[in-house]
Amino acid sequence: MFVRRERKNSIRRYGIILVIAISVFLLGFGIIGLRKQMVVLPGTAPGTVDAADNILVCKQCHHSTSLSRPVNIFKQWSGSMMAHSARDPIFFAALAVANKYNSVTGNAHGEYCIRCHSPTGWLAGHSEDYTGMSLAGSDFDGVQCDYCHRSVNPLNPDSTVPQLTNPVPGYGNGMHVVQRYSTPKRGPFDSLSAPHATRYDPFQESSELCGVCHDVSNPFYAQDPTHQAPHEYSPLERTYSEWFMSAYAAQGDTGTCQSCHMKDTSGYPCVYLSSPLRSNLPKHDLAGGNTFVPDILADFNSAFPSPVDTDALAAGKLRATKMLQSAAEIGVTTTHANDTVFADVRITNLTGHKLPTGYPDGRRMWLNVIGRNAQGDTVFQSGSYDADSATIQADGQLKVYQAIQGLTVARATQYGMQPGPTLHFALNDTVLFDNRIPPKGFYNIAFQSRFAEPVGVTYADSQYWDVTRYNLPSTVTGITANLYYQTISKEYIEFLMNENVSNTYDWNNWGSKLHDSWTNHGKSQPVLMNSVTIPVIGAGVDDGNGPLSFRLLQNYPNPFNPSTRIQYSLARTEYVTLEISDIVGRTLQTIVLGTKPQGSYEVNFDGSALPTGMYFYTLSAGTTRQTKKMLLVR
């Protein structure tokens, strides 16, 4: 084992030398060197605190399989994505892509990413080689014990931390504040029976502990990141802000991140007999929504100092599945009109943040609606998923919940790239579309104040649900609505593979190896979050929101490429036009539909002649007008 590890370290050292040599000689061809602008943010600076304790030190006391005194803290953490944030091959593939464009931007994006994926590695100064090749040992243990239990409230530091050059302006962007020495260990208890010094710290029980890394903005696009809070500029992720502006933030201990992701349980905190059985011991399962990466981590054991615990990861995947299955409710109501069954499918968000939330690229949630006739035959389906191709089948009424980020014209021009949607997380400077369902307590003005508002869709104040209307054949007698979530899409997997072809910063062929593992492990099989089946009975009447009122529906699919359908309904006979305009208000096309009687209609719009971008469509019927947005993505 020692010889093998030395060999790997030698390979890593030679790899760094090779990257530097290639970068120096090929700088003129756009391949960058390891000397780019690194962002300097407030907080504890690298090299100013003692090295982190190795997790094996923590395991000695916080793990036991004894039947009389089981201690589960370490095992639970070992199965979480927190423990593997610096082993995640998706992270390394995306890191390599980000570094590939450092020469275009002049910035060291990778160094910034490592802040939160390996906070102990970053604090040790190992991220100055922003390829990730200098990470070593316990750096790969991600968000590990010593980091969390030495973390101090960044906005209220005490004398245990090295002096800060500037005050931390807000929670987020990995602006860690950490005590200098490895003890006392901070936590929700102050124990006299522990073999090391301990300290009760309310920060350990607060959502702000999580907020340090779960509000992310691009600091290279900030006016003054030293004094601006992360929520004041260039949004990338807003999970903490979404919670902060939700109703859960006012609930106290029952509404924190920990109340869902580290629920209290009965158990022993450590192996010492003097340590009491606690009824309020926080679980360290840290369950999220990632059900794919736990399956593939063992494929990458050779890249890291020690193999992963596959049993712990399997248990972690199961917890993530259960977390997803408790995240939403589904309700279905139906009405009849003429020869159509209308089904309104309502998804209610039960989480403390948007649903889904977090990293936008590749994550998605969608509705699968199935209509069956009296014989049990499927006569309608929307949102069908093909497991072989790992694609959601395109149909006219498909509903996908997702966030789409991209480049503005100005930024794209600066980089010599095309404006519009991209999967370049580290480069993107705008949100083009975001229909993810807000949490309970949602208010538009509050979310706008932290750059977390919906984009391209409208949610009313206090709305934490979404209703999608489906038009089904009159022969439908039963409807099933399924809600699915997928950790990573085929499009993103292929993006990471293709972008890393001949990329000198992809030092372990992360892109291609990730694609192979994805292929061999079910292609990120979707999780069924919830499902409901109801019979279709009765006849519908116009309630003012139905098909016989004036109504312009959201186009579908949206985003679209290159065509989309636009549905509308009229309460009376009217002369109707449909106008397509661009983002600056220029009319691109006026479709004269003529005089139409009361009823429901559908128009197909072909955007083949238009570039990628946001567009508006306006329906005029008599003196009534209504406008909605649509997004063309090539």
DAMO-V316997 format. One record per backbone hydrogen bond with DSSP energy under -1.0 kcal/mol. CO is the residue of the C=O (numbers start at 1). NH is the residue of the N-H. E is the energy in kcal/mol with one decimal. If there is no record, write none. Layout:
BEGIN
co->(CO/CO)
nh->(NH/NH)
e->(E/E)
END
This chain:
BEGIN
co->(1/2/3/4/5/6/7/8/9/10/11/12/13/14/15/16/17/18/19/20/21/22/26/26/27/37/45/54/55/56/58/58/61/62/64/71/72/73/74/76/77/82/84/84/88/89/90/91/92/93/94/95/96/98/99/101/102/106/107/108/109/110/113/114/118/119/120/121/122/123/125/128/129/132/136/137/138/139/142/144/145/147/148/149/150/153/158/160/172/174/176/177/180/185/187/197/199/201/202/203/206/207/208/210/210/212/214/215/216/216/218/219/224/224/229/230/234/237/238/239/240/241/243/247/248/252/257/257/258/263/265/267/272/278/281/292/293/293/296/297/298/300/301/309/310/311/312/313/314/315/316/317/318/319/320/321/323/324/327/329/331/333/335/337/340/341/342/343/344/345/346/347/348/355/364/365/366/368/369/370/371/371/372/372/373/377/380/382/384/386/386/391/395/399/401/402/404/404/405/406/406/407/408/409/410/411/412/420/423/424/424/430/433/434/437/439/440/442/443/444/445/447/448/455/460/464/466/468/470/472/473/477/478/479/480/481/482/483/483/484/485/486/489/490/491/492/493/494/495/498/500/503/505/506/509/510/511/512/513/514/515/516/517/518/527/530/532/534/546/551/556/560/562/564/565/566/567/568/569/570/574/575/576/576/577/578/579/580/580/581/582/586/589/591/594/596/599/601/603/605/607/613/615/616/617/618/619/620/621/624/626/628/630/631/632)
nh->(5/6/7/8/9/10/11/12/13/14/15/16/17/18/19/20/21/22/23/24/25/26/29/31/30/108/48/57/59/60/61/62/271/74/71/64/76/77/78/79/80/143/87/88/92/93/94/95/96/97/98/99/100/101/102/105/106/37/109/112/113/114/117/118/122/123/124/126/125/47/128/130/132/135/139/140/141/142/144/148/149/150/151/186/179/156/161/180/175/176/44/152/50/199/201/185/187/204/205/206/209/211/212/213/214/174/240/173/236/237/221/222/227/228/232/233/218/216/242/243/244/245/246/250/251/255/260/261/262/283/281/278/275/267/265/295/296/297/299/300/301/303/304/313/314/315/316/317/318/319/320/321/322/323/324/325/326/327/350/348/346/344/342/340/337/472/335/470/333/468/331/466/329/437/486/401/484/482/382/480/379/380/477/478/376/373/371/369/393/390/391/386/398/367/365/435/432/433/422/429/430/420/412/413/414/415/417/407/425/427/428/406/404/455/355/442/247/462/447/448/449/452/451/434/463/349/347/345/343/341/476/536/372/534/370/532/368/529/530/366/527/364/493/494/495/496/497/498/499/501/503/506/507/509/513/514/515/516/517/518/519/520/521/523/485/483/481/479/549/569/565/633/607/605/556/603/553/601/551/599/596/622/593/594/620/591/618/588/589/616/585/582/580/578/576/574/570/568/566/564/610/632/630/581/628/579/626/577/624/621/619/617/615/560/613)
e->(-2.5/-2.4/-2.2/-2.3/-2.7/-2.4/-2.7/-2.6/-2.6/-3.0/-2.4/-2.1/-2.2/-2.5/-2.6/-2.6/-2.6/-2.8/-2.5/-2.5/-2.2/-2.3/-1.8/-1.6/-1.8/-2.8/-1.5/-1.5/-2.4/-1.2/-1.1/-2.0/-1.8/-2.5/-2.0/-2.1/-2.7/-2.3/-2.4/-1.0/-1.9/-2.4/-1.7/-1.4/-1.9/-2.4/-2.5/-2.7/-2.1/-1.6/-2.5/-2.5/-1.6/-1.1/-1.7/-2.0/-3.1/-1.8/-1.2/-1.1/-1.8/-1.9/-1.3/-2.5/-2.6/-2.5/-1.4/-2.5/-1.6/-3.1/-1.0/-1.2/-1.8/-1.0/-2.5/-1.5/-1.8/-1.0/-1.6/-2.0/-2.7/-1.1/-1.0/-3.3/-2.3/-1.6/-1.4/-2.9/-1.7/-2.1/-3.0/-3.2/-2.8/-2.0/-2.4/-2.6/-1.8/-1.8/-1.4/-1.4/-1.0/-2.2/-1.1/-1.5/-1.1/-2.6/-2.3/-2.8/-2.7/-2.3/-1.7/-1.1/-1.5/-1.9/-2.3/-1.2/-1.8/-2.2/-2.8/-2.0/-3.1/-1.9/-2.0/-1.1/-1.7/-2.0/-1.3/-2.9/-2.3/-2.3/-2.4/-2.6/-1.9/-2.7/-2.0/-1.6/-1.1/-1.5/-1.5/-2.0/-1.3/-1.8/-1.8/-2.1/-2.3/-2.0/-2.2/-2.5/-1.9/-2.0/-2.2/-2.3/-2.2/-2.3/-2.3/-2.0/-1.0/-1.5/-2.7/-2.2/-3.5/-3.1/-3.1/-1.9/-2.2/-3.2/-2.2/-2.8/-1.9/-2.3/-2.2/-2.1/-1.7/-2.0/-2.6/-4.2/-2.7/-3.2/-2.4/-2.6/-2.6/-1.4/-3.0/-1.6/-2.0/-2.2/-2.5/-2.3/-3.5/-1.5/-1.3/-2.8/-1.3/-2.1/-1.8/-1.7/-2.4/-1.7/-1.9/-2.0/-1.6/-2.6/-2.7/-2.5/-1.9/-1.8/-2.9/-2.4/-1.8/-1.6/-2.3/-2.4/-3.3/-1.6/-1.9/-1.3/-3.3/-3.6/-2.3/-2.7/-1.5/-2.8/-1.6/-2.8/-2.2/-2.5/-2.7/-2.9/-2.5/-2.7/-1.7/-2.8/-2.8/-2.6/-2.9/-1.9/-2.9/-2.7/-1.1/-2.0/-3.0/-1.6/-2.1/-2.6/-1.8/-2.6/-1.8/-2.9/-2.7/-1.1/-1.8/-1.9/-1.6/-1.5/-2.6/-2.7/-1.7/-2.1/-2.5/-2.7/-2.2/-2.3/-1.4/-2.5/-2.0/-2.7/-2.9/-2.8/-1.3/-2.2/-2.6/-2.2/-3.2/-3.3/-2.1/-2.8/-2.3/-3.3/-2.0/-1.4/-3.2/-1.5/-1.7/-1.3/-2.6/-3.7/-2.6/-3.2/-1.7/-2.7/-1.8/-2.1/-3.3/-2.7/-2.6/-2.4/-2.6/-2.1/-3.3/-2.3/-2.0/-2.8/-2.7/-2.5/-2.1/-2.7/-1.8/-2.1/-1.9/-2.9/-2.7/-2.5/-3.2/-2.3/-1.9)
END
